[in-house]
Amino acid sequence: MAARSGEGQDCRSALDSRTLIPSRASARGLDPWTMSRVLWTVWVLGAVTNLSKEEGPDQASSLSCDLTGVCDGRFRSLKSIPSGLTAAVRSLDLSNNEITYIRNRDLRGCVNLKALKLASNRINAIEEDSFISLRSLEHLDLSYNLLSNLSSSWFRPLSSLKFLNLLGNRYKSLGEMPLFSPLTNLQILKVGSIDSFTELQEKDFAGLSFLEELEIDASNLQRYEPESLKSIQNISYLALRMKQPIFLLEIFGDLSRSLKHLELRDTHLNTFQFSKASIRETNTLIKKWTFRNVKITDGSFSELVKLLNCVSGVLEVEFEGCTLDGLGNFDISDMDKIKNIGGIETLIVRRLAIPHFYSFYDMSSIYSLTANVKRVTVESSKVFLVPCLLSQHLKSLEYLDLSDNLMVEESLRNSACDQAWPLLQTLILRHNRLKSLEKTGETLLSLKNLTKLDISKNNYVSMPETCQWPDKLKYLNLSNTRIYSVTRCIPWMLEILDISNNNLDSFSLILPRLKELYISGNKLKTLPDASFLPTLRILRISRNIISTFTKEQLDSFSTLEALEAGGNNFFCSCEFLSFTREQQSLAQILTDWPDNYLCDSPFSVRGQRVKDTRLPASECHRVALVSAVCSVLFLLILLTGVLCHHFHGLWYLKMMWAWLQAKRKPRKAPPRDVCYDAFVSYSEHDSYWVENMMVQELEHFDPPFKLCLHKRDFIPGKWIIDNIIDSIEKSHKTIFVLSENFVKSEWCKYELDFSHFRLFDENNDAAILVLLEPIEKKAIPQRFCKLRKIMNTKTYLEWPTDETQQEGFWLNLRMAIKS
């Protein structure tokens, strides 16, 4: 199977040509650094290939390894560690299998192994020297197996180990000899189990001079030797899981001078009793105490208060997912002596459950303990009211977070009463039940020092035209409040405004002091007007429907330092693409450039990064292209006109049209449609002879002839071409009065043209030629080829100038018409 870039490759990947690769690389003249990389890659692939060849058939596909030596064998139902592992393996993860035993030879070849993960198997035994070759190992996870005994020989070679997890096994203690003394570089250690681990001994953690984090699952702890944890020096964090607080004070005493953060998990403090005699050190190094998933009663809460009051140095107390199983009936007999519970400045309460809340007492008995508290966080605890008296006792409070609770405007008014929270600077009311911006602002007017207000994720929807806010307010968060427009309700003195993830389609507020504007996730089509925001430094306007922005727009923000505008529907026009390519400093301003800037249109480049998009020249020079095409067309038309004029092209077009018109007519008109004896085609210059001589001789003869003359018989309003065609069609004969004027007449040409197509082509004698005056044949245009031919082959009547011969002319003409 071939290697897959970015993924693990099957360990069976065999490269039979691996010995050929170096010679090919050399032949191509690669530099030494590239050559070394090629050789390393070939060595790794060869090692993995050998590994696959040495495995049994059932483990042939047990591992997936990439070129860096990271091998993944999780969830493969392995019964043992795959054989043939080599120095190419850097990380090996065999978690969640069915491995039961680790042999000496299993990991012998993994001399470069950095991480070994064997969690959630069934390992019950490890041979003494199984890890002897793992001197580079830094991460070892043996958690949740079946180890009932731990041996110091396992860890003796692991001088580089930094992380060790032994949680969830069956051992009762950490053995008779110190296990971890060889692990001089160990930083994180996890030991114990929920059921079997019962004992902590004084020698257990000897030698751990660099330990930073320690997690002990002592849920079923039954024996604790004094000073078992005192050997640990300068540890930052201890997570202690224990069901009962039997040894809590002893552990606290041992760690008070070396531990910074103590976390107590899953403990029932209902039996906890504080004894001042058990606390030898009152000046503790512990700065933070966390209670996670701890059950507290009224009595145990009082005992905790006594403990915290006795020791100094604790600055922060956190309750995470705890349960207060009581009625608030705190019995603190010497309350007058407890002033500030050890100097605690930060109190954090998250997801607090009070089963008997509706029977809960007034907590006024502990209000006095809060005088020096500066930061309070109460999240996701269904708080709907902070009593006014409590607010007034919080005289040092600077930060208050009541996120994800049930606060409404009426209860907020009671909480922010007169003289409440006098030093409060930051108030977070995110995700409560607030609905009126106007009422919220009025309620907080009493907070004279308030500078930061977060009221996001409330259901405000609309915004009034004007509002009142505390005078010192600098930061306002209105994100995720469903508002669809902004008004002058927004305080003009703001320096930071967050109105992201709303329904805004425009932003036109004048905020002369605003430095940061967060307006992502709305429906804006363009950047805000820079003249309204003269001091703006940071603008985040991603995930709107902006299609483009220009250099002029960016330059108008004279103080702008960072712009985040990705995730918009960019129209990748030539101008926009040219702008992004020309601005070399764009990446310094656009914090999410270039990955979040994708083209939405044109469709041909949709989904491409703006930085990588290139449009064809026809798209980017459309005006020039259209101009060029129009110029070429104009020249072609002009040339065509010149050629048509020179070669009588217009005449041929007219002839073609006449011919098409004639072709639509029947080949021969029915006898009943013949209305005239003859249609006379003549030039206007010859009208006197036609109208005063021919008409008199023919129409006044007995019997008279009926002639069709265009002046008299053409239908008014009808197209002249149709009149000519219809007149010839409805006439028995067509008389052409030929003269120099006839040859020059356009309409005579039409009539003669039609005769070409309609009469002469039918091989009949319907045409009568009358030569009114002598015409030289060369005067007849070449295009009248049939007329020239007829004049050469057929007889025509010639008008005599001698009056004695004119009677014979008229006789011959009458006979020709009758024929």
HUGIPE-V926077 format. One record per residue. N is the residue number from 1. PHI is phi in whole degrees, 0 to 359 (none if undefined). PSI is psi in radians with two decimals (* if undefined). D_FIRST is the distance of its C-alpha to the first C-alpha in Angstrom with 2 decimals. Layout:
BEGIN
N	PHI	PSI	D_FIRST
N	PHI	PSI	D_FIRST
END
This chain:
BEGIN
1	none	2.36	0.00
2	284	2.71	3.82
3	290	2.50	6.67
4	246	2.12	8.98
5	295	2.28	12.60
6	85	-0.15	14.96
7	234	2.96	12.74
8	288	2.61	11.25
9	249	2.61	7.69
10	298	2.38	6.63
11	294	-0.21	8.69
12	280	-0.04	6.91
13	300	1.86	4.91
14	254	2.16	7.36
15	253	1.63	9.17
16	295	-0.36	11.80
17	263	0.33	13.74
18	295	-0.46	14.27
19	284	-0.26	17.89
20	272	-0.36	18.49
21	296	-0.79	17.78
22	300	-0.72	21.07
23	294	-0.65	23.16
24	294	-0.73	21.94
25	297	-0.72	22.66
26	295	-0.68	26.01
27	298	-0.49	26.80
28	273	-0.04	26.49
29	75	0.69	28.96
30	287	2.64	27.11
31	288	2.83	29.33
32	302	-0.65	29.11
33	295	-0.79	27.73
34	296	-0.68	24.78
35	298	-0.70	24.34
36	293	-0.64	24.32
37	295	-0.73	21.63
38	299	-0.79	19.39
39	296	-0.70	20.24
40	296	-0.76	19.62
41	298	-0.76	16.13
42	297	-0.70	15.34
43	296	-0.75	17.11
44	298	-0.82	15.27
45	296	-0.68	11.78
46	295	-0.69	13.49
47	295	-0.75	15.12
48	295	-0.64	12.19
49	296	-0.78	10.68
50	299	-0.65	14.20
51	300	-0.79	14.38
52	292	-0.56	11.69
53	289	-0.52	13.49
54	276	-0.26	16.76
55	288	2.71	16.13
56	287	2.94	17.71
57	299	-0.59	16.19
58	285	-0.23	17.35
59	244	0.25	15.59
60	299	-0.55	12.17
61	244	0.55	10.83
62	281	-0.40	13.92
63	234	2.63	12.93
64	237	2.05	11.19
65	239	2.49	11.99
66	258	-3.11	12.55
67	289	-0.26	13.84
68	272	-0.03	17.32
69	90	0.26	16.74
70	271	2.06	17.24
71	245	2.31	15.71
72	244	2.10	16.34
73	230	0.51	17.02
74	287	2.57	19.77
75	54	0.82	20.80
76	246	0.10	18.62
77	58	0.63	21.76
78	287	2.44	21.26
79	267	-0.37	24.31
80	206	2.95	23.92
81	290	2.28	22.18
82	303	2.46	18.92
83	277	2.86	19.85
84	81	0.26	18.83
85	295	2.41	18.84
86	240	-3.12	19.55
87	293	-0.19	21.45
88	289	-0.36	18.41
89	280	2.14	18.62
90	257	-0.57	21.16
91	221	2.32	21.12
92	229	2.05	20.37
93	244	1.89	21.11
94	242	0.55	21.56
95	293	2.74	24.22
96	58	0.91	25.16
97	234	-2.77	24.09
98	236	0.55	26.38
99	291	2.33	26.50
100	245	-0.28	30.05
101	210	2.46	30.31
102	243	2.10	29.26
103	263	2.88	29.80
104	301	-0.68	30.77
105	274	-0.17	27.70
106	300	-0.70	25.08
107	244	0.29	25.07
108	299	-0.61	26.66
109	274	-0.07	23.90
110	270	1.07	23.51
111	287	-0.30	26.28
112	254	0.22	25.05
113	292	2.26	24.45
114	256	-0.56	26.28
115	223	2.29	25.72
116	230	2.04	25.47
117	241	2.01	25.69
118	233	0.51	26.60
119	292	2.67	28.74
120	56	0.87	29.51
121	246	-2.71	28.65
122	234	0.58	31.24
123	293	2.12	31.68
124	241	-0.11	35.19
125	207	2.49	35.16
126	226	2.14	33.86
127	295	2.69	34.81
128	306	-0.83	37.06
129	257	0.50	34.90
130	297	-0.54	31.53
131	253	0.33	31.39
132	294	-0.48	33.14
133	266	0.03	30.37
134	265	0.94	29.66
135	287	-0.26	32.34
136	262	0.00	30.36
137	294	2.29	29.69
138	244	-0.37	31.19
139	227	2.11	30.08
140	228	2.15	30.40
141	237	1.91	30.43
142	243	0.43	31.72
143	288	2.65	33.39
144	56	0.99	34.05
145	237	-2.75	33.59
146	240	0.55	36.28
147	286	2.06	37.54
148	263	-0.27	41.27
149	221	2.52	42.00
150	246	2.42	40.85
151	244	2.36	41.05
152	292	-0.37	41.89
153	292	-0.46	39.98
154	298	-0.70	36.65
155	265	-0.13	37.50
156	300	-0.69	39.40
157	280	-0.16	36.51
158	269	1.03	35.30
159	289	-0.31	37.66
160	265	-0.01	35.27
161	295	2.32	34.69
162	245	-0.43	35.65
163	229	2.27	34.54
164	220	2.18	35.15
165	238	2.02	35.05
166	239	0.34	36.72
167	295	2.68	37.87
168	72	0.46	38.09
169	257	-2.97	38.39
170	256	0.06	41.31
171	291	2.54	43.16
172	269	-0.50	46.80
173	214	3.09	47.28
174	270	0.34	45.55
175	94	3.06	46.94
176	274	-0.42	49.96
177	248	2.66	48.75
178	301	2.14	47.52
179	280	-0.65	43.73
180	255	0.10	42.93
181	298	-0.53	45.28
182	287	-0.28	42.58
183	272	1.23	40.58
184	288	-0.29	42.67
185	254	0.14	40.17
186	295	2.31	39.44
187	246	-0.60	39.89
188	232	2.23	38.79
189	226	2.31	39.58
190	231	2.12	39.36
191	223	2.90	41.14
192	101	3.08	42.92
193	203	2.87	42.41
194	287	-0.45	44.24
195	241	-0.90	46.00
196	278	-0.51	45.91
197	286	2.05	46.47
198	233	-0.11	50.26
199	219	2.38	51.34
200	240	2.27	51.28
201	245	2.81	52.84
202	297	-0.59	54.35
203	272	-0.05	51.99
204	300	-0.65	48.71
205	245	0.43	47.89
206	295	2.42	49.58
207	89	-0.05	48.04
208	273	1.32	46.02
209	279	-0.39	47.65
210	250	0.22	44.94
211	295	2.28	43.96
212	253	-0.64	43.76
213	228	2.40	42.68
214	224	2.25	43.45
215	238	2.18	42.78
216	236	2.10	44.69
217	267	1.66	44.49
218	245	0.78	47.95
219	302	-0.56	48.57
220	244	0.59	50.41
221	296	2.21	51.93
222	242	-0.31	55.05
223	216	2.27	55.89
224	227	1.96	55.85
225	287	2.39	57.30
226	306	2.43	59.28
227	64	0.46	57.55
228	296	-0.54	54.12
229	254	0.02	52.57
230	286	-0.35	55.11
231	289	-0.30	53.25
232	283	2.23	50.61
233	251	2.30	51.65
234	54	0.89	51.06
235	273	2.42	48.37
236	276	-0.62	47.51
237	213	2.29	46.40
238	231	2.14	46.94
239	255	2.04	45.74
240	242	2.01	47.84
241	258	2.07	47.32
242	208	2.39	50.39
243	287	-0.75	52.14
244	244	2.54	55.66
245	273	0.60	57.20
246	299	-0.78	58.97
247	255	0.27	57.77
248	298	-0.79	57.15
249	293	-0.66	60.21
250	295	-0.76	59.52
251	295	-0.71	55.94
252	298	-0.72	57.27
253	295	-0.67	59.89
254	290	-0.51	57.48
255	258	-0.09	55.16
256	298	-0.43	57.78
257	259	0.01	57.98
258	229	-0.26	54.25
259	256	2.47	52.35
260	258	-0.61	52.00
261	224	2.06	50.35
262	250	2.22	50.83
263	240	2.16	49.04
264	254	2.22	50.38
265	239	2.49	48.23
266	54	0.69	49.08
267	252	2.44	52.60
268	262	1.89	55.73
269	269	0.32	58.51
270	293	-0.38	61.28
271	254	0.13	62.64
272	289	2.28	62.26
273	230	2.19	65.52
274	276	2.33	66.02
275	233	2.02	68.08
276	298	-0.46	69.15
277	292	-0.45	69.78
278	279	-0.16	66.07
279	260	1.79	65.26
280	276	-0.50	66.18
281	245	2.02	64.72
282	268	-0.34	65.75
283	265	1.46	64.34
284	272	2.71	60.64
285	273	-0.23	57.62
286	295	2.17	55.79
287	256	-0.42	55.52
288	221	2.43	53.57
289	231	2.14	53.62
290	247	2.31	51.22
291	248	1.97	51.87
292	244	2.12	48.84
293	56	0.80	49.30
294	254	2.44	52.67
295	260	2.20	55.60
296	239	2.45	58.93
297	250	3.05	62.43
298	302	-0.77	65.68
299	292	-0.79	66.70
300	291	-0.52	63.46
301	297	-0.73	63.34
302	297	-0.67	66.78
303	293	-0.66	65.65
304	296	-0.69	62.68
305	298	-0.71	65.11
306	296	-0.73	67.28
307	297	-0.83	64.38
308	293	-0.51	63.29
309	286	-0.47	66.91
310	283	-0.62	67.39
311	258	2.64	64.62
312	248	2.75	64.27
313	109	-0.46	61.25
314	289	2.09	59.17
315	254	-0.38	58.62
316	221	2.32	56.09
317	234	2.30	55.80
318	233	2.33	53.04
319	242	1.99	53.00
320	242	2.02	49.66
321	64	0.54	49.57
322	271	2.90	52.77
323	235	2.18	55.46
324	262	1.65	59.17
325	269	1.35	60.72
326	192	-2.96	64.35
327	244	0.12	67.10
328	81	0.31	67.42
329	268	1.28	70.41
330	280	2.18	69.70
331	257	1.59	72.28
332	244	1.66	72.60
333	295	-0.64	76.12
334	257	0.79	76.19
335	302	-0.58	74.69
336	296	-0.46	77.28
337	276	-0.30	75.86
338	267	1.97	72.28
339	255	-0.82	72.06
340	221	0.40	68.52
341	37	1.02	66.22
342	77	0.19	65.26
343	83	0.44	64.82
344	295	2.27	61.80
345	251	-0.41	60.98
346	234	2.25	57.84
347	234	2.17	57.47
348	237	2.20	54.30
349	230	2.09	54.24
350	232	2.33	51.26
351	54	0.83	51.08
352	282	2.29	54.32
353	249	2.31	55.46
354	236	1.65	59.16
355	303	-0.63	59.65
356	254	0.80	63.43
357	300	-0.73	63.50
358	289	-0.16	66.38
359	251	0.18	68.56
360	289	2.45	67.60
361	282	2.93	70.48
362	293	2.34	71.28
363	267	0.39	69.35
364	298	-0.34	72.25
365	293	-0.34	72.70
366	249	0.11	69.65
367	300	-0.64	70.23
368	293	-0.31	71.91
369	284	-0.20	68.78
370	262	0.14	66.99
371	298	-0.60	69.36
372	259	0.06	67.09
373	288	2.26	63.74
374	256	-0.49	62.24
375	227	2.19	58.92
376	231	2.25	58.44
377	234	2.13	55.38
378	231	1.74	55.70
379	247	2.54	52.69
380	51	0.76	51.89
381	234	0.29	54.94
382	60	0.61	57.00
383	284	2.21	59.66
384	242	-0.07	62.21
385	199	2.37	64.98
386	251	1.94	65.69
387	305	2.50	69.40
388	304	-0.70	71.64
389	296	-0.67	73.07
390	294	-0.75	69.64
391	301	-0.67	68.87
392	289	-0.47	72.16
393	283	-0.38	71.36
394	279	1.15	68.10
395	285	-0.39	70.09
396	259	0.01	67.38
397	295	2.23	64.51
398	244	-0.41	62.58
399	224	2.21	59.33
400	224	2.14	59.07
401	240	1.97	55.95
402	242	0.71	56.62
403	295	2.59	53.35
404	56	0.95	52.38
405	230	-2.73	55.80
406	239	0.52	58.65
407	289	2.39	60.95
408	236	3.02	63.16
409	300	-0.69	65.79
410	294	-0.76	68.68
411	288	-0.56	67.17
412	294	-0.63	66.06
413	297	-0.67	69.64
414	291	-0.64	70.79
415	288	-0.73	68.17
416	267	0.88	68.93
417	284	-3.11	72.64
418	297	2.31	75.25
419	70	0.24	74.52
420	276	2.45	71.04
421	45	1.04	68.22
422	296	-0.44	70.45
423	253	0.16	67.81
424	296	2.25	64.80
425	248	-0.57	62.66
426	235	2.22	59.40
427	231	2.15	59.34
428	244	2.03	56.19
429	238	0.61	56.83
430	297	2.41	53.39
431	57	1.02	52.65
432	243	-2.60	56.14
433	242	0.54	58.55
434	283	2.48	60.33
435	228	-0.34	61.40
436	240	2.00	64.09
437	295	-0.67	63.52
438	298	-0.80	67.25
439	291	-0.65	68.02
440	299	-0.82	65.20
441	297	-0.75	66.55
442	296	-0.68	70.14
443	297	-0.58	69.22
444	268	0.10	67.66
445	298	-0.43	70.60
446	285	-0.23	71.94
447	272	1.53	68.95
448	292	-0.42	70.48
449	256	0.14	67.71
450	291	2.16	64.72
451	243	-0.43	62.39
452	233	2.24	59.02
453	226	2.16	58.69
454	244	1.88	55.53
455	238	0.61	56.34
456	289	2.85	52.96
457	60	0.51	51.58
458	255	2.96	55.10
459	256	1.24	56.35
460	277	-0.70	58.76
461	63	-1.17	57.91
462	254	2.85	61.02
463	228	2.19	62.66
464	292	2.94	66.43
465	291	-0.67	68.07
466	225	2.63	69.30
467	215	2.88	68.53
468	246	2.39	69.84
469	223	2.80	67.64
470	304	2.50	68.30
471	296	-0.51	69.57
472	264	0.14	66.99
473	296	2.18	63.88
474	243	-0.45	61.23
475	234	2.28	57.96
476	222	2.21	57.47
477	247	1.96	54.32
478	240	0.48	54.62
479	288	2.65	50.96
480	56	0.75	49.92
481	245	0.09	53.55
482	69	0.24	53.32
483	290	2.54	56.00
484	246	-0.01	56.19
485	201	2.71	58.61
486	244	2.50	59.93
487	230	-3.01	63.63
488	288	0.08	66.01
489	297	-0.50	65.44
490	293	2.19	62.80
491	296	2.34	64.79
492	289	-0.36	65.35
493	272	0.15	65.16
494	297	2.58	61.47
495	251	-0.45	59.16
496	225	2.24	55.89
497	227	2.24	55.28
498	240	1.90	52.24
499	234	0.61	52.45
500	286	2.80	48.76
501	58	0.90	47.33
502	235	-2.73	50.53
503	241	0.58	51.77
504	283	2.36	53.44
505	247	0.00	53.67
506	202	2.80	55.89
507	214	1.96	57.04
508	224	0.54	60.43
509	277	2.54	61.86
510	264	1.93	63.71
511	233	1.54	62.55
512	293	-0.34	63.98
513	254	-0.01	62.60
514	293	2.24	59.08
515	252	-0.52	56.43
516	225	2.26	53.30
517	231	2.13	52.53
518	247	1.92	49.61
519	223	0.51	49.57
520	290	2.80	45.94
521	69	0.63	45.07
522	240	-2.67	48.19
523	234	0.54	49.12
524	289	2.48	50.49
525	258	-0.19	50.31
526	207	2.91	51.30
527	292	2.63	51.78
528	298	2.81	55.01
529	288	2.11	58.10
530	295	-0.46	58.13
531	293	-0.38	61.93
532	279	-0.30	61.85
533	231	1.20	59.63
534	291	-0.33	61.08
535	246	0.29	59.61
536	294	2.31	56.10
537	247	-0.63	53.42
538	233	2.25	50.37
539	227	2.11	49.44
540	243	1.96	46.53
541	226	0.59	46.50
542	287	2.88	42.89
543	56	0.77	42.01
544	249	-2.67	45.16
545	237	0.61	45.59
546	290	2.30	46.46
547	261	-0.41	45.58
548	193	2.85	46.55
549	211	2.76	48.55
550	242	2.95	50.28
551	297	-0.66	51.19
552	297	-0.70	54.75
553	296	-0.77	53.75
554	293	-0.71	51.85
555	293	-0.43	54.66
556	291	-0.38	57.17
557	272	1.51	55.72
558	293	-0.44	57.34
559	254	0.11	56.31
560	292	2.29	52.76
561	247	-0.51	50.22
562	214	2.33	47.17
563	229	2.23	46.14
564	243	1.86	43.31
565	231	0.35	43.12
566	287	2.96	39.49
567	75	0.29	38.50
568	263	3.02	41.32
569	267	1.34	41.42
570	285	2.29	41.64
571	268	1.88	43.02
572	278	1.26	41.42
573	283	2.92	44.48
574	297	-0.66	45.03
575	295	-0.77	47.55
576	294	-0.76	45.27
577	294	-0.69	42.35
578	297	-0.71	44.80
579	298	-0.80	46.23
580	292	-0.52	42.90
581	281	-0.60	42.01
582	284	-0.47	45.44
583	274	1.62	45.70
584	293	-0.47	43.91
585	271	0.19	45.15
586	298	-0.67	43.76
587	295	-0.39	40.98
588	284	-0.47	43.72
589	265	-0.76	45.43
590	278	1.83	42.58
591	290	-0.43	40.92
592	252	0.35	37.97
593	278	2.44	37.45
594	254	-0.08	35.22
595	296	-0.55	32.52
596	267	0.11	35.01
597	252	1.74	36.79
598	241	2.55	35.32
599	285	2.37	37.04
600	258	-0.50	38.38
601	207	2.74	40.08
602	299	2.86	40.25
603	298	-0.54	37.77
604	295	-0.38	35.83
605	242	0.24	34.81
606	299	2.34	34.66
607	91	-0.20	32.13
608	279	2.61	31.83
609	293	2.42	32.97
610	303	-0.68	36.53
611	298	-0.56	35.78
612	263	-0.07	33.19
613	279	2.36	35.19
614	229	2.24	36.98
615	261	2.64	39.42
616	295	2.75	40.65
617	300	-0.54	44.01
618	296	-0.48	45.68
619	281	-0.67	45.08
620	272	-0.25	46.32
621	232	0.83	49.39
622	294	-0.70	50.61
623	296	-0.81	54.29
624	296	-0.68	54.36
625	295	-0.77	52.55
626	296	-0.71	55.02
627	298	-0.74	57.91
628	295	-0.75	56.76
629	296	-0.75	56.34
630	297	-0.69	59.76
631	297	-0.77	61.33
632	297	-0.74	59.95
633	297	-0.71	61.15
634	297	-0.76	64.55
635	296	-0.68	64.88
636	296	-0.75	63.88
637	295	-0.75	66.45
638	298	-0.77	69.06
639	296	-0.71	68.38
640	298	-0.73	68.49
641	298	-0.75	71.81
642	297	-0.78	73.30
643	295	-0.69	72.22
644	296	-0.70	73.52
645	293	-0.70	76.84
646	288	-0.67	77.13
647	255	0.39	76.19
648	56	0.69	77.84
649	297	-0.61	74.53
650	296	-0.67	76.17
651	298	-0.72	78.69
652	293	-0.60	76.02
653	294	-0.76	74.24
654	297	-0.70	77.50
655	299	-0.75	78.15
656	297	-0.74	74.76
657	295	-0.76	75.42
658	298	-0.70	78.86
659	296	-0.73	77.47
660	296	-0.71	74.89
661	298	-0.74	77.67
662	293	-0.62	79.80
663	294	-0.40	77.06
664	284	-0.34	76.92
665	279	2.74	80.56
666	296	2.68	81.80
667	301	-0.59	82.79
668	213	2.26	86.44
669	291	2.49	88.15
670	297	2.62	90.08
671	304	-0.64	93.87
672	292	-0.28	94.53
673	269	-0.14	92.45
674	283	2.03	94.60
675	251	-0.33	96.84
676	233	2.66	98.22
677	283	-0.55	99.91
678	200	2.51	98.20
679	260	2.24	95.85
680	259	2.09	97.17
681	254	2.09	94.72
682	208	2.86	96.48
683	277	2.63	96.22
684	298	-0.50	97.70
685	289	-0.29	99.94
686	255	0.26	101.45
687	295	-0.54	102.05
688	296	-0.80	105.84
689	296	-0.74	106.20
690	292	-0.88	103.96
691	282	-0.49	105.40
692	255	-0.30	109.07
693	244	-0.96	109.47
694	295	-0.82	106.81
695	298	-0.72	106.78
696	296	-0.74	110.61
697	288	-0.55	110.89
698	262	-0.79	108.20
699	280	-0.32	108.19
700	255	0.21	112.04
701	278	2.79	112.56
702	243	1.98	113.78
703	285	2.66	111.53
704	282	2.65	109.30
705	260	2.50	105.75
706	257	2.02	103.10
707	257	2.67	101.01
708	250	1.99	97.78
709	246	2.44	97.88
710	294	-0.59	95.06
711	293	-0.58	97.47
712	258	-0.61	99.05
713	249	-0.16	96.66
714	291	2.45	93.11
715	283	2.15	91.80
716	298	2.47	91.51
717	86	-0.23	88.01
718	272	2.54	86.28
719	302	2.38	83.96
720	297	-0.61	86.08
721	298	-0.78	83.68
722	296	-0.65	83.96
723	299	-0.78	87.74
724	298	-0.85	87.91
725	297	-0.82	85.76
726	297	-0.68	87.61
727	295	-0.75	91.01
728	294	-0.69	90.29
729	296	-0.61	88.88
730	266	0.17	92.05
731	247	2.49	94.48
732	291	-0.69	95.94
733	228	2.87	96.04
734	233	2.11	94.73
735	259	2.17	97.21
736	254	2.00	95.87
737	270	1.74	98.52
738	272	2.37	97.37
739	198	3.07	98.36
740	299	-0.65	97.03
741	294	-0.62	96.45
742	299	-0.79	94.48
743	297	-0.56	92.04
744	275	-0.23	91.43
745	279	2.27	90.98
746	294	-0.81	87.44
747	290	-0.58	88.37
748	298	-0.63	90.25
749	298	-0.76	87.10
750	302	-0.83	85.25
751	297	-0.70	87.97
752	289	-0.64	87.93
753	301	-0.81	84.13
754	296	-0.64	84.18
755	299	-0.66	86.83
756	307	-0.86	84.52
757	276	-0.58	81.87
758	261	-0.70	84.00
759	262	-0.91	87.34
760	294	-0.60	86.97
761	290	-0.32	83.71
762	271	0.01	85.56
763	57	0.75	88.07
764	240	3.11	91.15
765	252	0.63	94.22
766	288	-0.32	93.76
767	266	2.31	93.96
768	241	2.12	97.40
769	260	2.18	97.57
770	244	2.03	100.61
771	269	1.81	101.04
772	285	-0.51	103.00
773	208	2.72	103.30
774	300	2.34	102.29
775	233	2.23	98.60
776	288	2.41	97.20
777	298	-0.54	94.18
778	290	-0.29	92.25
779	283	-0.32	92.70
780	282	2.19	90.59
781	303	2.60	86.88
782	299	-0.51	84.54
783	291	-0.31	82.47
784	270	0.97	85.53
785	294	-0.65	85.05
786	289	-0.61	86.37
787	296	-0.74	89.46
788	297	-0.65	90.24
789	291	-0.71	89.75
790	295	-0.72	92.03
791	295	-0.37	94.69
792	273	-0.41	94.57
793	245	-0.34	94.70
794	239	2.74	96.62
795	279	2.50	100.03
796	229	2.70	100.32
797	275	2.31	103.35
798	244	2.19	104.78
799	290	2.11	107.04
800	277	2.49	110.40
801	279	-0.35	112.20
802	279	2.15	115.49
803	295	-0.47	116.82
804	290	-0.42	118.55
805	264	-0.11	115.22
806	290	-0.55	113.40
807	297	-0.68	114.84
808	294	-0.59	113.26
809	298	-0.80	109.88
810	293	-0.63	110.01
811	296	-0.79	111.01
812	295	-0.64	108.08
813	293	-0.72	105.66
814	297	-0.70	106.93
815	294	-0.65	106.51
816	294	-0.64	102.94
817	291	-0.67	102.06
818	287	-0.44	103.59
819	294	*	101.87
END
